[in-house]
Amino acid sequence: MAYGGTLGTSLFQNSISTSPYSPPQYNYNAQKPTNDYIAFAQLAGCYNPTIPATSSVITCLRNKDTLILQQANSVVSASGIVGTWAFVPVTDGVYVQQLPSQQLESGSLNGKKHLTIHNAEEGALFVQPGIVDADSFKSYVKLLFPSFSPVEISAVLALFSPPSSGSGLLFPTAGDAGATALGQSAFATGYQQAAYNLYAEVTFICPSYWIADSFSRKKNGGYKYQYSVAPAMHTTDVAAYFGPIGGIPNLSPQFQRDFMKIWGTFITSSVAGIPGLPILPPFSLPWGAFMANLNQTGGVPGMTPIPPVGAPYPANVQPGLIGDFSLKNAYTWEGGRGWRCQFWKSVAAKEADAWKVPPKIAGSLGIQIGDHKAVRLYEPRNMNTLGLVATAGIARFGGSLYEDSFVLPDRPGFEAGYLVLRVLEIYIGIAKIITSNPTDGATGWKVMHQNMGQKLQSPK
């Protein structure tokens, strides 16, 4: 994404991403990063709002002892909610010109081909405990997305609430059959798992989907896979491709070698080769969204360390572990994950704070205000896909969007994905009419009648 994707292949031909991290990304001079910068400068002894600045804040910070800066950084980062950090990439209009969701959609990318991976259980390390019911889950959603409207919060709840409150056995999901990650995993069930999955998809998994899709649409070279070897938490895949071979209890040496071959073949031949499978096809949402699922079978019950602290976790270990690689439909995976990632792409800009810091204050902080091509990332009156779907599916019909349409992705196969998209198109069509003329609800039902080809009775 650097410099708007204008570097082409001057630095590299192909690239690989593992668990690509995409936190909320603000404009460089937005209120949120500025507040964090002020807090950091105050803790380091470089900013006092009651005393006129006699020197640049940034100059003061550069002259501070590194230990002071580390301590200030730690305090500011720890002040946020669990799973978030204060100092993350921002949009400066030069080096980082757009949100990842926007730039990936446009296809302005450096390089030719890309191989991207996510882990099955990305979110378990980054969400606070104690999310046990609908109310605590809603509170978590509102905490994670403070700028979302009540209608938008309702849409998130409709998409991500678990099918039950959960109190059963802990086990990994199959992904394409049975229970889904919306309410089941090896680490939690019910609303706690719903929070794990929500964080995982919006932060790691959907960015991986977007990258693969963008490279495929624009360059026919985006490839996707999921690492599913239990415990499959964030970073547990590193030992599979970096080794040591034979040194990890829950990984067979052959699985590690095959994983390394995937990377090696891609690096040396630009081919996404999966041992034992046909060449992995380019990933493209929705109909060509194939990914490789990298798992194992066999072994005996035992314990394996979880990085980075090495805490023991129950898992099948050697001897007897055998690699289990397969091609899967990533769109219908985990109860319609491909659609949920399309949803997140449509609302990503909402979290980018558009409030600007006054130039005088910015100058005193060492923030340069120049022609950085900075744009307003969200226009409140420009209704995006989320607004349309939420208005039509929740506010207008008075029901749950999940109940209306998202039982369908639980059925494996492309047919379910097609039906969901068709229902979505109808919802959006009605919402456009409703939002352009809110008093004419009957027209929306007429459109529904025409699209569905059946008689529907308008609710009172």
N, C-alpha and C positions, 0 to 999 in steps of 0.2 A: 504493500500500500504506500510505501514511502514516496514522497513528492508526487502524489496523485497517480502513481502507477506509470510514470513517464520514463522510468529508467530502463524499461524493457528487459533485455537479457544482458545488459552491460555488467551486472554483478553475478548472475547465476542463470542457469537454464531451468533447473527443477528445484523444488523445495519440499520440505516435509514439516508438518506441524503435529504436535502431540498435545491433546487437551488444550486447544487454543483458547487463551483467556481473554474474555471481552467484558470488562466491568463497565458500569455507566461511564460514558465519555463526555465530558463537558467542554464547552469553549474555554480556551486558556484563560480568559478574563471573566469567566462566569462567577457567580457568587460562591458556589460550593468550593472550588479549588482555591479561591481567594481567601475565604474564611480559614481554610486549613493552613494556608501559607502564613496568614497573620498569626494564627495560634502557634505555629512552629517558630516564627520569628520572635514572638514574645517569650516563649519558653527558652529560647537561645539567648535572650537578652539583647535582641537587635531591633525591637519595635516597641514603642510606647505611644499609644494614641493620644495621650495628654501632653506630650512634649513634641514640639516641631522637630521634624527630621533634620539633622545636621549633616547626615551622610546617607548614602544609598544603603538600603536594607540588605541588598544582595552582597554589597561589598563587605558589610559587617559580618554576614554569615560566612563568607569565604575566608575571613580571618579568624573564625572561631576554631577552638580545639575540636577535633573530630569526635571525641567522646561526648562533648556537650551536644553536638548535632545528632549523634546517635540516640541520646536520651530524649531529646526533644521530639525526634521522629517517632520513637517508640510510644511516647505519651499520646501524640496526636493520632497515630494510627489505631491505638487501643481505644480511643474515645468513640469510635464508630460502632456499628452493629457487627455482630459476629459474621465472619466471612467477607468483610469488606476492608479495604485499605484506603488511607487518605491520599496517598501520592501514586497516582496511576496516569496513564497517557491522557493527554488533552488534545483538542483540536486547535492547532495554531494557525491553520490556513496555508502553511508552507510545507513543512515536513509531513505533518498529519493534516490532511485537507478535509476529510470527511469522516463521518461515523463508519465503522466497519460495515454495518448493514447497508448503508447507502452506497459506499464505494464498491462493495462486492456485487451489489445489484447492478451497478453501471458497467462492471467488467473492466474497470481501469486497474490493471494488475501488472506487476513486474514478474518476469519469468514466463515459462511455457507450460509446465505441468506441475501439479501439486498432489501430494499424498498426505492425507490427514486422518488422524485417529482420535477417538475419545474412549474413555473407560466406562464400563457399565455402571459403576457406582461412584460417579464424580462428586456428588453433593454431600456425602455423609460426614466429611471432615469440616464442613463450612456452615453448618446450621445449628443454632442453639437447641438444646433439648427442651422438653416440656410443651411441645405442640401436640395437644391430645384431643382436641375437638374442633368443631367448625369455627367457634369464636376465636380460639387462639391461632388457628390457621389464617383466618381473615386478618387478625392483628399483624401477623408476620408479613402477609402480602402487602398491607398498607405501610408497614415499616420499610419493606424492601423497595416499594415504588411510591414514594411520598407525593409525587406530582400527579398520580393517576386520579381521575374523577371517580365518583361513586359508580357510575355506569361501567367504567373501565375496570374497576376492582371487581364488579360483579361478573364481568366477562372472564377475568382471570380465574375467579373462583369456579365458574361454570366449567372451564377447561381443565382445571388442575385438581379439583377436589376428588378425594378417593371414593371408590364405590362403597366403602364401609368404613366405620371408625377404626377397625383393625385391632386385633389382640391375639392373633394366631401365631403360627410357626413362622420363623424367619428363614427364608430361602431365596436364592436368586431366581429371577423370572427367566422364562424361556425366550421372551421377546416377541415371538410370533404365535403363541398359543397360551391359553390359560391366563392366570393373573398377570397384570402389567405393572410397570414401575410407578403408575399413578397411585398405587396403594400397597405395593409389596416389594420387598428386597431382602437381602441377607442381613440388613442392619435395622430395619424398622418396618412397621406396617401402618396402615391408616393415615392419619393426618401428619404424623411425623415424617413418614415416607413421602407423602405428597409434598412436603416442604423440601425434603432432600431432592426430589425429582425436579421441582420447580427451579431451585437454585442451579442444579446441574444443567438443565436444558438452557436456561437463559444465559448462563455464564460460560459454559464449556461446549456443550453438545451442539446446540444450534449454530454457534459460530463455525464449528467444524462442518456442519451440513452446508452452511452458506458458502464457505470457501470451496468445497468440492463442487457444488452446483455452479458457482461463478466460473471456475476454471473450465468446467465442462461446456457451459453455454457459450463462452467467449473464445475458448481455445481448444475445446474437445480434449481436455487433459486433466480433469479433476477426479481423484479416486478417494474412496472412503472405506474405513473399516472400524470395527469396534473390538476392543480388548475385553474379553468376558471371563478370563480365568479368575475364579474367586481367590481373594476378596474383591478384586477389580476396582479398588479405590483409586483416587487420584494419586498418581506417581507410581503405583504398583507395577505398571507396565515397563518401567525403565529397566528393571532387571532382565526382562525378556529380550531386549535388543542390545543392551550393553553388558550383560553378564553379571557375575562370572558364570560361565556355562557349567551346569551341574552343581552350583553352589546355592541354589534356592530350593527349599523343600517342596514347594507346590508347583514347580516348573520342571517338566522333563527336558533333558538336554536336547532332544530332537526338536521339541517345540521351540526352544530358544534358537537353534540353528535355522529352523524354517522361518522364524520371525526375522532373523538377521538377513536371510536370503531375500525376503520381501524388500527390505531397504536396499540391499546391495544391488539387486536387479534393477530397481528403480533408479538408483544413482548411476549405474554403469551403462544401462541399456534404455532408460526412459520407459520401461515396461513395468506395470504394476502386477508382477507375477506372484500368485499365491500357490505355494506348493500343494499339489494334489487337486487343484481346481483349474478351470479355464482361466484365461487372462481376464482380470477384473475389468468389467466395462466401465466407461466414464459414468460418473454419477450425475444425474440430472433430475431435479424435482419437476413434476411428481412421478411421471411414468417410468423413467429410467433410473430411479433412485436405488440402485443396487449397491450393497456394501458387503464386505467380507466380515463374517463374525468369527473371531479367533478365540477358540475355547479348548478345553480338554475334557476327556472322560477317563474313567478308571481311577486307579490309585487306591490308597487306604486312608482312613481317617487319621488326622494328625493336626499339627499346629505349624503355622508359618508366620514369620515376622512381618508387621505392617510398617513401611517407612512413613515418616522419617525417624520415628522414635523406636521402632523395632518391637512394638507391642504385639504379643502373640495373638493369633486369630485362628479359629478352627477351620481347617480346609483339608481336602484330599491331597495327600503328598505321595512321593515316591515310596515304594516301587509301583509300577503298573500304570503310570500316567501316559495317556496317548493324546496327541493333538487332534482336535476336531475342528476343522476349518470348513465353512460353508458360505454360500452366497445367500443374502437375505434382501427382502424388500424393505429398505430403510424408511419408506414413506408410511407404511402401515405398522411398522415396528413399534412395540410398546404402546399399542392402542392409538396409533395415529400420530406418532412423533413428528413426521414430516409436515403435517398440517400445523401442529403447534409451533414448529420453527418458522413457518410462513407467517403465522400470527405474530410472533415476536419480532420478526423483521418489520412488520407493518407498524409496530408501536415503539420501536427502539429509539426513535428521535424524541419521544415524549420525555424520556428521562434526562435528555441533554438540556440542562438549565440554560434558558435564553437570557436571563438577567445579566446585564453588563455592569461592571464596576465603573464608577465615575472616573474619568481620566485623571483628575487631580489626585484622588486616592491611589489609583493604579501607579501613577508616577512616583509617589512617595514610597511605594513598595518595590520599586524596581521593575515593574511590569511595563513593557514598551507597548504603546498603542500606535499601531501603524496600519498600513494597507495590507492586511494579511488575508484578504478575500474571505474574512469571517462572515458566515451567513447565519441567519436566524434558523435554528435547527427544528423548531416546531412552531407552527402557526395555529393557535387555538381554534380558529374558525375553519380551518381546512380539515374536514373530516376524513380521516384515513380509514383503512380497512377495519380497524378495531372499532372505530366509532360507528361505522355502518352496520357491522355485524352485531355489535352490542345493542344499538338502537333497535334494529329489526328483531333480533333473536331474544332479547331480554325485556327491554323497556316496552316495545310495542306488543309483542305477543304475550308478555307477562309470564313467561315460563323460563325454564332453564335451557340455555343453549346446549348444554351437554345432553340433556334428555331429548332435545329436538333433533340433534344431528350426530352427536359424537358417540352414540352406541355403535354406529356403523364401522368405525375403524377397528373395533374389536374382532370383526370378521377378517380373517386373513385373505390376502389377495388384492388385486388391483380394483375389483368391482367396488369394494367398500370405499376406497379412495375416490373413485369417480363419483359415487353417490354423494359423498361428503362435499366434494367440490360443486356438484350440481345444486345441492341444497344451499351452499354458500352463495352461489351466483344468484339464486332466487332471493335470498335474504338481502343481499346487497342491492338488487334491483328495487325491492320494495322500500328499503331504507332511503335510497336516493329520492324516491317520490315523497316519502314521509318527511324527510328533512328539508326538502324544497318547499313543501306545502303541508305543514304539520296538521292542519285542520282536515285534510282530505284523506282520512284513513281508509275510506272505502275503496279509493283508487288502488291502494296497495293490495288490498284483498282481491281486487279484480285481476291485478297482475299475477298474483299467486295462483288464482284460478286458471288463468291462461297458460302459465308455465307448467303447472302440475297436471293439467288436463283432467282435473276432477273437481267436483263441487265441494267447496269448503264454506263453512258457516262462520261469518265474522263474529268474534266474541263481543259481548256487551261491554 
